Amino acid sequence: MKTMKTILIGLAFISFSNFVHSQTPETSTNRVKLDEVIISPIKNVSYYKAVYDPYAAKGVKDLETIVAKHDVSASDVYGNYDSYMFIFKNSVGKIVTMYDKDGELLTSIEKFKDIQLPEKVRLALLSKYPGWGLNSTVFRVKYAHNKDVEKAYYLQIQKGTDKLNVKVNCDGDVLKSGCFASL
């Protein structure tokens, strides 16, 4: 009987100590003070879903996000025309957009220069063109509402004095190589 009583008291003590321990300051969640958070809804969801690539260069993603959040109806000229053109720029490129009279994003033409290539593209180039170095990069995106988006990297690579222009998709597949329109 005494052993059973000791076991029960021991179990009660262990159970109680778990409750007490879980509420001590040493194990409480640390608080972190954050800067002001601004929440801005994405106005142009179909555009964002079509163009956004998590592996794209930061400057590309940043500018595409700004375009996706842009609200034409907040513009001073909204309501006066049948269509609207806006140009968005940052340090690596620009996006030219066209909106209809209702503020719907219809098309965008995007061009970014000398950006970091996604890993898939870099690895594909290293595999297909060993020993070649990268001279310049241009990333182009063409978006049209309810149509497939076109994305391609136009690259100039060099090996010694030889230069080659290469067009590559986002998966690293070489679409075209040789001489074609200037970068």
N, C-alpha and C positions, 0 to 999 in steps of 0.2 A: 504494500500500500504506500509506504514511504517512497519507494522508487518511482511509482506511478505519479505521485504528487510532485516529486522533483522534476520529472520529465515534463509534466504539464506547466509547471512554473517556468522551466527553462524555455519551452516553446513560446509561452506568453511573453517572456522577456525578449526573445529574439524578434518576435513579431512587433512588439512595441518599439524596440530599438530601430527597426527598419523605418517605421513611420517618423520617428523623431529625427533620424539621420537624413531622410529625404527632404526635410524642411530646414536644414541648416544653411546658413549663408554661403558656406564654402562650395556647395554643390548647386547653388541657384544659377540660373542662366545669366551670362554676362550681357549687359546692355551696351549697345553700340549707338552712338549718336550719328545720324545721317544728315547730309546736306539736304536742302530743300528738294523734294521730288516733284517733278512736273509730269503729269500724265496727259498724254495727247493721243487722242484716238486716231486710228488709221482711217482716213477718208477714202482712199483709193485702194481698197482691199484686193480687187482683181489684179491691179498693176503689181502690188507688192508680192502677191503669191506667185505671179508669173516671173518676175525678175530677180527676186531675192535669192542669193546663194550664200549659205553660211560660210563657204570656203573662199569667197571673193575677198579682195583686199579691203582693209578697213575703210579707206576713203570712198570706195565704191558703195559699200553697204551704208555708210553714213549719208551720202547724198541721195541714194535711192530711198532711204527711210524718210528724209526730209520731203521728197517728192510725194511719197505715199501719204504723208500726214498733211500735205498742203490742202487748204480749203479755199477754192477759188471764190466762193461766195463771200469770203471775208475781204476780198479785194475792193478797192474804191471804184474800179471800173465795172464790177460785176453788175449784170442786168442791162448794160448798154449795148452789147454786141451779141452776135450769134456764135462766135467762137473766140477763144482766148489762147494766146501763146505766152508761156512763161519759160524763162531760162534760169536754170539753177547751176551754180558753179562752186567748186571748191579747189583746193590746191592740186588735185590730180585729174580733174576733168569737168565736164559739163553735161547737163541733160536739158534738151529742148523738148518741151511738152506742149500738146494741144488739147484744149478742153472744149466741150460743147457748151451751148447756152445754159444747160442745167448744171454745169460744173463737173460733168463726168470726164475723167481723163481718157482721151481717145487714143493718142499716140505719144510715144517718146522716142527720141533718138539720143543715144548716150555714147560718149567717147571719153575714155580715160587713158592717160599716157604714163608710161614708165612706172607701172604699179608692180607690186610683188605678185608673182604667179601662184595660183593654188598648187598644193603639193602634187596632185594628180597630173597637172600639166607639166610641172618641172620634171617629175619622174619619167613621164612619157618622152619628153625631149631628150633627157639624158640617155634613155634607152635607144631611141631611134637615131639620135645624132651624137654619138659619143665623141668627146673632144671638141665639140663646138661650144662657143661662148655666146651669151645673150647680149646683143647690142641695144635693142629697144623693144618696148612692148606697147601695144595699143589694144585696149579691150573695147569692143563695140557691142551695144545692145540695141535692138530695134523691137519696140513693143507696139502692138496695135490691139485695141480692145477686142476680145473674143477671137483672137487669132494666136497662132503659135508664136512665141517670142524667139527672136534670133539672137544668139550670143556667140561671139567668137573672139579669140585672141589672135592678133596679127603681130607676128614676131619677126624680128630680123636677127639672125644668128650668124656667127662668123667663126671661121677656122683658118687661121693664117690670114691670107689676103682674100680668101673666098668668102663671099657673103651670100646668104640665102634667106628669102622671105618665106615664112611658114604661117599658114592659117590653121589654128587648132581650136577644137570645141572645148567646153568646160570639163569634159571627161578625159581630155588629153589625146583624143583621136585627131590625127593629122588630116585635115580636109583638103589642103592644097599646099603645094610648095613650088618654089621657082620665083619668077619675077611677076609681080602684079602691082596694082595701084599703090602709090606711095603710102607710107604709114602716117 
